Amino acid sequence: MNDRIFLSFPHPSGSEMKWINEAFKNNWIVPLGPNVDLFEELLGKYLEGTNVVALSAGTAAIHLGLVMLDVQAGDEVVCQSFTFSASANPVKYQGASPVFVDSEPDSWNMDPVVLEETIVDRKRITGKYPKAIVVVHLYGMPAKMNEILAVGKKYNIPVLEDAAEALGSTYFGHKCGTFGEYGALSFNGNKVITTSGGGALICPSPEAAKRVKFLATQAREAKPYYYHTVVGYNYRLSNVSAGIGIGQMDVLDAHLARRRAIHALYTEGFKNFDGVTVKQDYSSEIDSNFWLSTILFDKDLHISPEDARQALEAQNIESRWIWRPMNMMPLYKDAPYYGGTVAEDIFNRGLCLPSGSVLTDNDVQRVIETVKNFVKSR
Ligand SMILES: *Cc1c(COP(=O)(O)O)cnc(C)c1O
């Protein structure tokens, strides 16, 4: 049997242990400390001088972003339908209701035209505007932020970017996560860099970042005794995990270059092959990190992603279905949905290919050959 090829696997730099040892040496084995401070500083520098707060998960970052935007019970939040459930679930944590919006075909992300129709219609139906907009850069592909931010501005609704998959992606020269009022990152094991589990919130000001840290540490007031005025959360990143993050920052650029190189190999591999299209940047002004390389099978082939997934699995290759849109989830069957079947169509004929920066060129060739053989056998 061939060695297993994983979809997206952690890729250590080697320098992580130094920072973990540092935490142990100084007994900073707590959810705060010098590693957390340094990791936040490095992220902030990387993200164009923004104020970044390291947190226990990307989901926690999205949740605190919504809290900071004052999303409350009874509010509605417009959310991209085509995403992982963690983009939408925090809306529920707040007792608010998600309203889902379809994607447009260029980016696979929120359709700005449908977004505006949604906002106008929710105002008509409920008498008030949605409280926030959650937009996602799916698979690292930047959403159409200029258009989306313009809609948000027109109706005075803040945008929260779910950039969990898009660390290092750029849109018109600027990094994803820095466009919205808040931006969420994830350092889960399968993302571009990992802290073995963790996330971060990109904040609009030092004051906002301070408030986020306060909320993330149980909203404990600065008094000698325990004293609380608001609901807090236990969402800070461990100083040990932050050490992994610091070690990963050493290789962030190299990992991004490798993901993009893997995408280029897929593009080249399927160039003259009928039936398979590799997803590409939709404009020269954007640069996806290609967290995952994705393909679409031609409609007329009537290929089920599950058949493709199993064909790859038979060769010990891990692939994955495209995210199942939230409007197709039993969990959100009662949530309002606006748009058509753009995301649904992609879901029904797409596949995520192994894309981790650990992959060798030979691994990628093996994936390409396996997909080709599968399509030819149809
Ligand atoms: C991974 C991911 C998250 C959640 O991040 P965690 O760190 O796993 O909590 C949120 N949104 C999207 C789109 C993701 O891919």
The ligand as an ORCA input file, in Angstrom:
! r2SCAN-3c Opt
* xyz 0 1
  C     -11.629     26.195     10.929
  C     -12.732     27.166     10.696
  C     -13.373     27.843     11.752
  C     -13.197     27.486     13.172
  O     -11.950     27.548     13.688
  P     -11.570     26.655     14.971
  O     -10.222     27.155     15.324
  O     -11.579     25.215     14.542
  O     -12.584     26.935     16.031
  C     -14.306     28.811     11.435
  N     -14.632     29.080     10.172
  C     -14.074     28.452      9.135
  C     -14.477     28.828      7.759
  C     -13.123     27.457      9.362
  O     -12.590     26.793      8.331
*
